[in-house]
Structures are given as structure tokens and as C-alpha cells.
């Protein structure tokens, strides 16, 4: 494990766009002001506002150059991403892993940025962070106002994780329900489920042994989630992991019209919890459900590559997730 240096008030932090273009400069500005309110000095990447082929934030070469530039820039102490998208995977073949190893620093994002977070940790050992994007979570009304309980929860987790490197039991904002009991220790890996599946069978797929897989999903159907989980099962991921942590499944889509009548005839139509348990049937790793991370929800900042303890005392009871080892350097 390579532990990046903790962030301090007054630090310069880089802001890059490795995937989708910035959709709203107003929202980006709000997110940058949030960083400033926390005592940081945001520095926008030279090509962070570019648009290429409509859905890319600049050409592949320019996005890669911005990423490398931020890692080698001694002034920059952490790197944040403007948003997610679909194009981060284009950078993987030409990332200079040596640059990242020699210049370890905090790297934060979620959604499509998971495509970079997990391979960086896998290839270099650097702990990365599943956390808010600048145009997304850091620009949300919850966080900008810093008044609501949700906003306070997000910012406290953000600061405790990136500035203090706090270890111990993670605080829950909502109830975290045990789907399968057990106790497991392992290394955190994960993010958006669909994005994680995109790494399966590539040179950037995580080594699953000894891992605790955390995942969330958005804008998906129950059938789609079922399909994703079975793809993990067939890829033998479930034979290797120590535990599973399910975040928030937001904006769950209705079942297909063709299936609606058939499902309506069932005495108890399937729910996501049923789908998870069925797809993981025959395995005994603990599963915790409803943990506070995901799209458009009050979210924790989670260190990928850190050692964690998953404690699930019994079905339907409240479970715990704890970070057990130091993951930042002083």
C-alpha cells in the first residue's frame, strides 16, 4: 500500500476532467467554492473545460496529459475530478503508472472515475478515494449550504477521510441492514457496479482475493442488477471476495412492460435484496446493504485499497463497516 499524504488547509488541489465534459460552469464554480470553503486552493487543469466529440472532455491525449501533469506538479497535493461519464476507460492503456508511483497524492472521484480509481490502486498500490466530484457532490445544495444534516455528514466524512485519515467505525446516516451475517476483514475495492464490470477480463481488473467489494447503482432495473451480479458470479468474483457492501441504489427503474403483467401475478415480486441474495447463493461472505454512498445521495468518502472490517451480526440487524489501518501519510 502506498499512502498518499494527508490534505492540509491551504493546500493547492488539482481539478481535472478525465471523462465527460463539464455540463455546467455554474455548478463547477459552486464545487470549486466548496473546496475553497474547506481551506483549499483549487487549480483547474489546462484542458479541463474542453469538449471533444460531444461526450468527451477533450481528446484522449489531452485528458491523459492533464492527469499526468497534475500528478507531477509539486504544487498540487490532491486531484479531484469534475464529473463522471463514459470515457475514462480510454486513458487506461497509456497511463504512466511510474509517474503515479513516484508522485503519490490523493485522487478522488466516483461513477465513471471508478474506472481509474481501482486500476491505479491495483497497478501502483496507491490508496485512492471514492468520493464526490466537483461538479457533482461538492456542488450539491446539501454541501454548498453546509446547513442540512446530510451536507454536514458528507463534509465531515470528506474532511475526516482526506485530512485526518480517520480510522475506526464509519458513521451511518441511514440504517445499514445486514443481508447475510458474518464478519470479514479485507481490502476495499469497488464503486459503480456497471463500471466495475467493465474492468472484468481486462489487464486492469482487480485481483479479487481478500477484497471487500462495495458497489452502488443508478438508473437501473432489477433485471439489470440481477444480470450484473450474475456476471460477477460467472467471473468467479464471489469465490474470492471476503465480503460485500451495497450502497444506495438510486432511481430504480420499473420493470420492462413485457414483464409487468407476469410480475404482477407473483405473490411477492422480487426486490433488490432478494436478487442479491439469490445471485450470491452458496457463498457465505457477509453482505451489508444500504450503506451511505452512491449517486445523488448523502455519501461517505471511502478509501480504496484500505483495510476494512465488515461486521454483520444477523439478518435484518444493523451492520458496521470500519477502517482498521492507517491509509494516509503525514
Long-range contacts (C-beta under 8 A, 24 or more apart in sequence): 1-125, 1-127, 1-305, 1-306, 1-327, 2-101, 2-104, 2-124, 2-125, 2-126, 2-127, 3-104, 3-127, 3-165, 3-326, 3-327, 3-328, 3-329, 4-78, 4-104, 4-105, 4-106, 4-107, 4-126, 4-127, 4-328, 4-329, 5-77, 5-104, 5-105, 5-106, 5-328, 5-329, 5-330, 6-162, 6-163, 6-164, 6-165, 6-328, 6-329, 6-330, 7-40, 7-77, 7-78, 7-106, 7-162, 7-163, 8-77, 8-163, 9-38, 9-39, 9-40, 9-163, 10-39, 10-40, 10-41, 11-39, 11-40, 11-41, 11-77, 11-78, 12-40, 12-41, 12-42, 12-43, 12-75, 12-76, 12-77, 13-40, 13-41, 13-42, 13-43, 13-76, 13-77, 13-78, 13-79, 13-80, 14-42, 14-43, 14-45, 14-70, 14-73, 14-76, 14-78, 14-79, 14-80, 15-42, 15-43, 15-44, 15-45, 15-48, 15-79, 15-80, 15-81, 15-82, 15-134, 16-45, 16-48, 16-63, 16-66, 16-67, 16-70, 16-79, 16-80, 16-81, 16-82, 17-45, 17-47, 17-48, 17-49, 17-50, 17-57, 17-58, 17-63, 17-66, 17-81, 17-82, 17-83, 18-57, 18-63, 18-66, 18-67, 18-81, 18-87, 18-88, 18-91, 18-109, 18-113, 18-116, 19-56, 19-57, 19-63, 19-81, 19-83, 19-84, 19-85, 19-86, 19-87, 19-88, 19-112, 19-113, 19-115, 20-55, 20-56, 20-57, 20-83, 20-84, 20-85, 20-86, 20-87, 20-112, 21-49, 21-50, 21-51, 21-52, 21-55, 21-56, 21-57, 21-58, 21-85, 22-48, 22-49, 22-57, 22-82, 22-83, 22-135, 23-83, 23-135, 24-135, 25-49, 27-135, 27-136, 27-139, 28-82, 28-134, 28-135, 28-139, 30-138, 30-139, 30-144, 31-82, 31-133, 31-134, 31-135, 31-136, 31-137, 31-138, 31-139, 32-134, 33-144, 34-134, 34-138, 34-139, 34-143, 34-144, 35-80, 35-134, 35-138, 37-146, 38-155, 38-158, 38-159, 40-78, 42-80, 42-134, 43-73, 43-75, 43-76, 45-69, 45-70, 48-82, 55-85, 55-86, 55-87, 56-85, 56-87, 56-90, 57-82, 57-85, 57-87, 60-87, 60-90, 60-91, 63-87, 63-90, 63-91, 64-91, 64-94, 64-95, 67-91, 67-95, 67-116, 68-95, 68-96, 68-99, 71-99, 71-100, 71-103, 71-105, 72-99, 72-103, 76-105, 77-105, 77-106, 78-105, 78-106, 78-107, 78-108, 78-162, 79-105, 79-106, 79-107, 79-108, 80-108, 80-109, 80-133, 80-134, 80-138, 81-108, 81-109, 81-113, 81-133, 81-134, 82-133, 82-134, 82-135, 83-111, 83-133, 83-134, 83-135, 83-136, 84-109, 84-110, 84-111, 84-112, 84-113, 84-133, 84-136, 85-111, 85-112, 86-112, 87-112, 88-112, 88-113, 88-115, 88-116, 89-115, 89-198, 91-116, 92-116, 92-119, 92-202, 92-204, 95-119, 95-120, 95-123, 97-123, 97-124, 100-124, 100-126, 101-125, 101-126, 106-162, 106-328, 108-132, 108-133, 108-162, 108-301, 109-133, 110-136, 110-137, 110-191, 110-192, 110-293, 110-295, 110-299, 111-136, 111-191, 111-192, 111-195, 111-295, 112-192, 112-195, 113-191, 114-190, 114-191, 114-192, 114-195, 114-196, 115-195, 115-198, 115-199, 117-191, 117-304, 118-189, 118-190, 118-191, 118-196, 118-199, 118-204, 118-206, 118-304, 119-199, 119-204, 121-189, 121-206, 121-304, 121-305, 122-204, 122-205, 122-206, 122-207, 123-204, 125-305, 126-305, 127-303, 127-304, 127-305, 127-306, 127-327, 127-328, 128-303, 128-304, 128-305, 129-161, 129-162, 129-301, 129-302, 129-303, 129-304, 130-190, 130-191, 130-214, 130-293, 130-301, 130-302, 130-303, 130-304, 131-158, 131-161, 131-162, 131-299, 131-300, 131-301, 131-302, 132-158, 132-299, 132-301, 137-299, 142-298, 149-173, 150-298, 151-298, 153-292, 153-298, 154-298, 154-299, 154-300, 157-299, 157-300, 157-301, 158-301, 161-300, 161-301, 161-302, 161-303, 162-301, 162-328, 164-328, 165-326, 165-327, 165-328, 166-323, 167-322, 167-323, 167-324, 167-325, 167-326, 167-327, 168-322, 168-323, 169-320, 169-321, 169-322, 170-300, 170-320, 170-321, 170-322, 170-323, 172-291, 172-292, 172-318, 173-292, 173-298, 174-290, 174-292, 174-298, 175-290, 175-318, 176-288, 176-289, 176-290, 176-291, 176-292, 176-318, 176-319, 176-320, 176-321, 177-288, 177-289, 177-290, 177-316, 177-317, 177-318, 177-319, 178-286, 178-287, 178-288, 178-289, 178-312, 178-313, 178-314, 178-315, 178-316, 178-317, 178-318, 178-319, 179-246, 179-273, 179-276, 179-277, 179-287, 179-288, 179-289, 179-312, 179-315, 180-277, 180-280, 180-284, 180-285, 180-286, 180-287, 180-312, 180-315, 181-286, 181-312, 181-313, 181-314, 181-315, 181-317, 182-243, 182-284, 182-285, 182-286, 182-310, 182-312, 183-286, 183-309, 183-310, 183-311, 183-312, 184-212, 184-242, 184-243, 184-285, 184-286, 184-309, 184-310, 185-212, 185-242, 185-307, 185-308, 185-309, 185-310, 185-324, 186-210, 186-211, 186-212, 186-241, 186-242, 186-243, 186-307, 186-308, 186-310, 187-211, 187-212, 187-305, 187-306, 187-307, 187-308, 188-212, 188-214, 188-302, 188-303, 188-304, 188-305, 188-306, 188-307, 188-308, 189-213, 189-214, 189-304, 189-305, 190-214, 190-215, 190-245, 190-304, 191-215, 191-216, 191-304, 192-216, 192-217, 192-218, 192-295, 193-217, 193-225, 193-228, 193-229, 194-220, 194-228, 197-228, 197-231, 197-232, 200-231, 200-232, 200-235, 200-237, 201-235, 208-237, 208-240, 208-241, 209-240, 210-240, 210-242, 211-240, 211-241, 211-242, 212-241, 212-242, 212-243, 212-244, 212-245, 212-308, 212-310, 213-237, 213-241, 213-243, 213-244, 213-245, 214-244, 214-245, 214-246, 214-247, 214-291, 214-293, 214-302, 215-244, 215-245, 215-246, 215-247, 216-246, 216-247, 216-248, 216-249, 216-250, 216-293, 216-294, 216-295, 217-249, 217-250, 217-294, 218-249, 218-250, 218-251, 218-294, 218-295, 218-296, 219-250, 219-251, 219-253, 220-249, 220-252, 220-253, 221-252, 221-253, 221-254, 221-255, 221-256, 222-252, 222-255, 222-270, 222-271, 222-272, 222-275, 223-255, 223-256, 223-259, 224-253, 225-249, 225-272, 225-275, 225-276, 226-275, 226-278, 226-279, 229-275, 229-276, 229-279, 229-280, 230-279, 232-279, 233-279, 233-280, 238-280, 238-283, 238-285, 239-283, 241-285, 242-285, 242-310, 243-285, 243-286, 243-287, 243-288, 243-310, 243-312, 244-276, 244-280, 244-285, 244-286, 244-287, 244-288, 245-287, 245-288, 245-291, 245-310, 245-321, 246-276, 246-287, 246-288, 246-289, 246-290, 246-291, 247-290, 247-291, 247-292, 247-293, 247-294, 247-297, 247-299, 248-290, 248-291, 248-292, 248-293, 248-294, 248-295, 248-297, 248-299, 249-294, 250-294, 250-295, 250-296, 250-297, 251-295, 251-296, 286-310, 286-311, 286-312, 286-319, 287-312, 288-312, 288-319, 288-320, 288-321, 291-321, 303-327
